[in-house]
């Protein structure tokens, strides 16, 4: 899923500084699962914003709403009757949310309340980690299900570099060297020959090409 | 291969092919466009080494470009070993620089992944890593031997470059390092310069495997030497440089030398190493990385008995 972190409060307050009434809209998708932009987080942020502004002596009216998904026009449409009743709309969805909202309602202003970070999962309660870089051409079968593009600090296709020590990356001892894991697994399972292959330079066109990448499923297109 | 039987005709290649024990040095370009400073550094190496590695934004700190500094060296009549890292350039820039380097008279190149930008003075930068060091080696070989760009289009005058690669025998996972070296040689490395060696016992074991696997015959392996200036430097490297093996006994030896005498003890150890490398099976030379100590290179070379450097025509 998509993992995000909430922006610092000061940054959010700065965005809505000139507003008197805003809509804070969460999303029941990924950001709910990673505890950053679901119902609970919408309620908490709304309260904090209200209290802070009340202290300043210029109260902020904050209405709360949570959409099923902000990346789906069908649900985005649910704001049609109310979106223009606010000075701005603050979205707690990933970076897709405020963009879909502003495409649907061009005359309103939409601000992001979270920083969208990566595609990953929970490695323990409260800690999420990146697993996929969305390069568009999956190659993890070459590396026993471990992606060096997303997980090696240098995205090396032939690692590990000379900075690998004790299973950790040269960048930080908090980062595991994914190449250490790949190599150890291959060697333990007697499949070293997999690593004696020279891989061709990656075709990055599927990762980053002209304009936003698209996925078209002909059978679904009306 | 060109008509004279050399891949590049660089001095380093000639020295190695003639069977001499090679001796290379290193020079980091200045943090600025100070040509006088650069010349002052590399002049210490004139006549003392077969080629001078010119680092490429080493430790991710911005400096004069390795290509420009290498070209200045060529103009001054020294032979550079142009280093290129994968961190700062995509494949277009890399191929362009290989061609440009060759056009400027550069004949040796060292292909590296590069230190992560996190270590440097612009940690905010975006790294490239379009290709990695293994693919860079293969790309330069293709340009040289097939006369083709990565996309198979023909090159009008291919760059005849002597291709180098790095090897750290002490990084983890240790058992895999010899295979990574083999991969680099398979990809096209003509010569290898290792990371600085301090643990001689482990390096002997590594070289034995390299010889047994036939790697030392297929590429010239130059052992990396960096003289320690002090016990503090040794401790720092042991603790803070990932993939560096500095034995406790070396630290003790430096400490034992006492204040004011540690640098000399570090040089003594380096000289002992060079002498052992000269006799070690499979070692084709030494790469001396006297970091910010270029002026010490003549003395070390003299005392290690590697002077005068051979002249091969």
Interface residues (C-beta under 8 A of the other chain):
Chain A: X153 X154 X155 X156 X157 X158 X159 X160 X161 X162 X163 X164 X165 X166 X167 X168 X170 X171 X172 X177 X180 X183 X184 X187 X192 X195 X196 X198 X199 X200 X201 X202 X204
Chain B: X86 X87 X91 X113 X114 X115 X116 X118 X119 X127 X129 X130 X131 X132 X133 X134 X135 X138 X139 X150 X166 X167 X168 X171 X172 X173 X175 X176 X179 X180 X182 X183 X186 X187 X195 X242 X243
